[in-house]
C-alpha cells in the first residue's frame, strides 16, 4: 500500500476510534500497532484495558501501552504509570509508576507532573521530598 493509502487507512482507524466504533477501530488499528505505530498501540491499549470493542485483556493492554510508552509516547507513559500506581492490569509497583510518570512529566504532560508531585509529597514510590514535589507542582502550573 502507498504511503498515501496508509495515511488514509490510519485516518479511518482514528476516526472509528473517535466515533466510538471500537470493534472497527480494533480491526483497523491492529496492523498499524503491529508495525510499531505508537498512537495505534496507545489506542489499542485503551480498548483492551477497558473492554471497548474487544474483550477486556490485561495482558494485551499492558503489552500495547508499554510498546507505545517505550517509543516515548507521553500519554502512554502516563497510562503505564497509572497502571502501576493503581495495580490495574499489572502488579501494583509505585516505584515503576514514578519512572513512567517522570518520563511523561519531562515531556510536559501536566497530569503526569501533578501526579509525580503528589507521589513526592506522599513518599509514594519515592523518598518523600517536599522540594521535588514543589518543583513538579510548579511545572504543572500550580
Secondary structure in CASP SS format (residue, H / E / C, confidence):
PFRMAT SS
TARGET T0000
AUTHOR 0000-0000-0000
METHOD secondary structure of the structure
MODEL  1
X C 1.00
X C 1.00
X H 1.00
X H 1.00
X H 1.00
X H 1.00
X H 1.00
X H 1.00
X H 1.00
X H 1.00
X H 1.00
X H 1.00
X H 1.00
X H 1.00
X H 1.00
X H 1.00
X H 1.00
X H 1.00
X C 1.00
X C 1.00
X C 1.00
X H 1.00
X H 1.00
X H 1.00
X H 1.00
X H 1.00
X H 1.00
X H 1.00
X H 1.00
X H 1.00
X H 1.00
X H 1.00
X H 1.00
X H 1.00
X C 1.00
X C 1.00
X C 1.00
X H 1.00
X H 1.00
X H 1.00
X H 1.00
X H 1.00
X H 1.00
X H 1.00
X H 1.00
X H 1.00
X H 1.00
X H 1.00
X H 1.00
X H 1.00
X C 1.00
X C 1.00
X C 1.00
X C 1.00
X C 1.00
X C 1.00
X C 1.00
X H 1.00
X H 1.00
X H 1.00
X H 1.00
X H 1.00
X H 1.00
X H 1.00
X H 1.00
X H 1.00
X H 1.00
X H 1.00
X H 1.00
X H 1.00
X C 1.00
X C 1.00
X C 1.00
X H 1.00
X H 1.00
X H 1.00
X H 1.00
X H 1.00
X H 1.00
X H 1.00
X H 1.00
X H 1.00
X H 1.00
X H 1.00
X H 1.00
X H 1.00
X C 1.00
X C 1.00
X C 1.00
X C 1.00
X C 1.00
X C 1.00
X C 1.00
X H 1.00
X H 1.00
X H 1.00
X H 1.00
X H 1.00
X H 1.00
X H 1.00
X H 1.00
X H 1.00
X H 1.00
X H 1.00
X H 1.00
X H 1.00
X C 1.00
X C 1.00
X C 1.00
X H 1.00
X H 1.00
X H 1.00
X H 1.00
X H 1.00
X H 1.00
X H 1.00
X H 1.00
X H 1.00
X H 1.00
X H 1.00
X H 1.00
X H 1.00
X C 1.00
X C 1.00
X C 1.00
X C 1.00
X C 1.00
X C 1.00
X C 1.00
X H 1.00
X H 1.00
X H 1.00
X H 1.00
X H 1.00
X H 1.00
X H 1.00
X H 1.00
X H 1.00
X H 1.00
X C 1.00
X C 1.00
X C 1.00
END
